Amino acid sequence: MKVFVCSDTKKTEEIFASVIKSKNFEVLFCSSSEYRKILKDDSIEDGSLFYLDISKFEDTSLSKEVNFLLKQENLFVGIIDPKGKIGDVAALFHKGLADYIGKTLCGGKAIDSKRINGLEEFKRKSMSEEELATVCSEITDFTLVKKDWSNVVVGKEFTFLFMHIYFDNYYEIEKTYGRAHVAKMIQKIRDYLTCAVAPSGGKVWMWMEASGLILFPFDGLSCNIIDLGFKLILNRHIINLENGFRNPLSYRLSAHIGNTTYQEAGETGTIVSESINTIFHLGNKFTTPGSFFMTPEVARFIPERVNDLFVQIGEYEGRMITRMKLPLNI
């Protein structure tokens, strides 16, 4: 997400220093006197965060400028008020203000990535389906569904959460103990996954020898596969122990949000989907053993409480990929 900061005070850049350093967001600075001109620029993406420092505006024109700013329906706007000019801040939130940085916060480096992430999550929860479709611009024909599969129809295209699992040592175990042995192990894991993903609305959908694809309906508001993937990675040793594996299975996970035509499991051979290609390429070619990776479409849903446990690691096929940090000796 881009963050625009319009201010004529050098101190303002210091306030956003932590956000700039994190490199999680693109922060662009400009003069507050030119903010109307900048708002007319077609290059500003819908859903961007736009801050305006009002300290240089005369009191007589302040109300007019603030009201104009709040009419920008395609943006989420914040006000920087180092002099405390605005008396009734709550009234502005009632009109759609997304953030307010007053005297106290302007006194130091108060703005960090956690704050911006919180604003991003807030705006996502308050968006309509049409607005969500704009923000998730990578997904065409964005089609939201209920999480109970009640309106998912065979043969039609919908937007889904994809979780890919790849078994790192499948072929090693097969070579040592035989195909029948590893096949029994995989079946046990499939049975386990079927139960584990059901509370989140997931279905084990496609399966090859050493990898599988789990499908979840996407309602545009929540992304339970982040918590699920986190648990599956941390509980890998427990899962192996519970299934009685003498040769523990190692696996890696990846997640994506995208579109595909829906067919029942076992009838998916004719599906052509760019999103499915994306998740399989990521899961089979870019991920590393024992890790959990995700595309930006999923990473935008990382809860603030665990944001520090994920890190961007670089681009793959034009997308910035995020990886879960692993504890030592996992």
N, C-alpha and C positions, 0 to 999 in steps of 0.2 A: 504494500500500500504506500502511496506517495503522501508525504506530509508537507504542506505548504505553510510557511511561516512568514507573514507580512509584518515587518517591524523596521523602525528606523533607529533602534537602540542596539548597540553592540552587545549589551548585557543579555539580550534575548538569545543570542547564539549560545551563550554559556549555559543558559537554562536547558537547552536541548542537547548539550554536549554528550550526555550519556546515551541518548537515542542515536546520535550520529556515530558514536564509537561502536555501538552494538552492530551496526550495519544490517539490522533486521528491516529497516525502513529507509526509503529514499527521502531525505529531508532537503527541501529547496527553500532558500531564503530570498526575499524580495522586499521592496520598500512598501510601507503601508499606504503611502500616497498614490501608489500605482495599483492598489488591489483590485479596483473595478476593471481596469484594463486587463489584468491577469485573469479575472473571472470570465472575461469574454473570449479568452484563448481556447480554441477547440481542443488543444492538446491536453487539457486537464481532464483526467480520467474520472468518470462517474464513480462515486463512492470514496473519493480522496478525502483526506482530513485537511481542513483549511483553517489556520489560525490567523486572527487579525489583532495586532497591537493597537489599542484605541487611545493610547496616552497622548498622541499628538493631535487628536481631533478636538475642536472647540466644543464646549458644552452645548452650545446652541444647535450644533449639527450632529451631535453624538447619537441621539435617538434615531434620526434618519439613516445614518450609516449602519447602525446595528440592525435595524429592521430590514434594510436592503440585504444585509449579509444573511439574515435568517430566512430570506426568501429563496435562497439557493438550494432548491430541492434535490439536486443531483449530487450535492456535497454534504459532508458532515462538518459543521463549523464549530470553532472554538474561539473564545475571546481571551486576549491577554490584557489584563487591567492592572498594571503596576502601581497606579495612583489611586485605585479604589474609586473610580468615578461612578461605577454602577452600584446603586443602592439596593435594588430588588433583583438579585441574581436569580432567584427561584422563578420569577416571572418569565425570564428568558428561556429557562429550561422547559417551561410549559409551551413555549413557542417553537421548540425544537433544537435549542442549543445543545451541542454534544459535550462541550468541555469549557471550564472557566478556570483561568489561572490568575489569581488575584495577588494582592500585596505580599502575603506570606510566602506563596510559592515562588514569586518572582525574586525573592531574596536569596535564592540559592539554586543549585543544580537539582531541581525538584522533579523534572520530567524524565522518565525512563521508559524503556521498552515495555515494562509491565503495564504502565499506565496506558500506552498506546494499544497494547494487546487487549486490555480491558475495554477500551473504547470500541475497538474493532468487534469484539464479541457482543458488546451492547448493541451496536448498530445492526449486526447480523440478526440478532433476536427480534429486532423491531422492524425488520424488512418484510415487505410483501413478497410473494413468489416471483412477481415480475422483477422486482429490484434484486432479489437473489440471483436471478438469471443473468442480470447485467454484471454483478460482481464476479460470478463464476463464468467469466467470458470465454474461458477455454472450452466450456461445454456448450454445444449447440443444441437447440430444441430442448432446453432444460425442462424436464418433465418430472415433477415431484410426485411422490406416492406416499401412502400411509405405511407405517412401519409394520402393519400386520398382514401385508400382502393382499388385502381385500380388493384393491383395484389394479393389481398387476395382471395383465391379460396376455396370454400366450400369443406370440406373433407381432406384438406391438413394442415400440421402443420406449424405454424409461431411463431415468437417471438412477444409478445404483452406487453403493459403496462396494468396492472390491477389496478383498484381502487375499493375497497370494501367499502360499506356504511352499517352501522348497526344502527338501531334506538333503542336508549337506553330505552325509555319509551313506546315502542309500546304496550306491553302486559298490562302495567298499564292503558293506555288510553282505550284499548279494554275492559278491565275488568270494567272500570268505565262507559264508554259511548257506548259500544257495538261494534261488529265487523264491521257493516256497516259504522259507524262513522270514525273509524281509517282507514278503507279501502279507503274512500274518501280522507282523509288526505294524505295517501301514494301515491294515484294516482296523486294528485296535485304536490307532491314532485317529482315523476317520470317525470311528464311533465316539471317541472322546470329544472331537471337535463338533460333531453334530449336536451333542448335549451342551457343550460350552458356548456355542454361538446362538443357540435357540432363544435364550432370554433377550438377546439383542435383535432378534428377528432374522438371524442369519441362516443360510442354507449352504451346505456343501454342494457345490454346483457342477464344477468340472473336475476331472481327476485324470492325471497321467501317471506314469510310473513313480516319478520322484517329486511330483509337485501337484498342487491342487488349488482351486479357486473357490473362494467362499463369497457368496453374494448377499448383500443386505439392501433392503429398500431404503431410499434416501428421501427424507421429508424436508430437507433444506435447513433444518434447525439444529439437528444434533448429529453427532458422529461418534457413536459408542465404540467403534472399532479401535480408537486410540487407546482407551482404557483396556479393551480386550487384548490388543496386541501387546501392551505393556505387561499385562499379567501372564500371557503365554510365554513371553521371553523370560521373565523372572522365575516362573514356575516350571521351567523346562526339566530340571532335575527331578522335581516332585512328580511331574507327569510321567517321566520314564519309570520312576520307582513304583508308582501306583499301577502301572501296566505290566510290571514284572519283567522289564527288558533287561537282559544280562548284557546286551550291547546297546547302550543308550543312543537314542536318535538325536542328532543335532539338526536344527532347522533354522531357517531365516524367514522373516515376514516382510511383506511390503503392502502398501495400501494406496488406493487411488479412488477418485470419484469421477464417473463418466457415464456415457450412454451406451446402451446395447439393446438390441431386440431380445425379448425374453422368450426362451424356450425351456421346457422342463428338462431336468437333469437327464442325461443320456440321449437327448435329442438336439444337442448343441453343435453338431458337426458342420452345419451349413451357415452358422452365424458369421457375419463379417462385421467387425467392430474395431475402430481405431482405439477405443478405450481399453478393450481387452488386449490388443497388441501392446499398448503402453504398459499395462501392469505385468504382462508376461515378460516383456523385454527388461523392465526394471528388476523383477524378481529373479530372473534367470541369469542376467548378464551384469548387473551393476551392484547388487547387494552383496554383503559379506556374511560369512557363517555366524549364526547365533545372534543376528542383529535385526532391528525393526526399522524399515525405511518407509518414507511416504512422499507423495508428490505435494506440490503447493496447494492443490485443491483440498487435500486432507489436512495439511499443516495449519491452515487458517483456523481450524477448529481445536487446536491444542489448548486445553484449559489453562488459564493463567496460573493455577496452583502447581502445574507441572511444567511450565514453559522452560524453566532452567534445565530440565532433564532432556532437552532435545537441542540439536545443533544442525545448522545447515552445512552440508559437506561439499557442495558443488553442483554443477549442471549435468544433466543427462537427457539427451534428446530434447534439448530446449527448455527443460524444466529444472528449477532449483530444488534439489532433493534434501530432505531433512531426515536425520537419523536420531534414534533414541540413544542416549548415552548409556553405556553398560557399566554396572558395578564391577569392581575388581573381583577376579576369581569366580565369575559366574559360569 
